[in-house]
Amino acid sequence: MELGIGTPALLFSTVSLLMIAFTNRFMSMASLIRGLHEKFQQNPDDSILKQIENLRLRMKLIQNMQIIAIVSLILSVICMFFIFFEMQLVARWFFGIALLGMSVALMLSAWEITISTKALEVELSDMEDILAKKH
């Protein structure tokens, strides 16, 4: 299989879209953390500790997703250089590693989504418990 210069270039648009999604997640988390911090300053509560642990893990996952995606993009650029210099075997290795990196970033993204969903389920059940006590 011979790689053309356009093959690794396909990752550019993919990485760009993923970086926008990862950055949006990070920004919404930052807003959530700031709101939680303000709430905690007004009323320190032990129940917030579980949320802090959850948010800390999610922040670390998003940071790792962003770093891995950037490294994958850099590997794609290096791959293009090797294609340009007609070093197909080395180019294939770099492209393969870039694809592997993108796969890892996507798996981390799925993990972060799962954690986020579980946190939302806890919030919903808390509201349901409050409503059940009223009726």
Helices and strands as residue ranges (DSSP letters): H 6-42, H 48-84, H 88-134
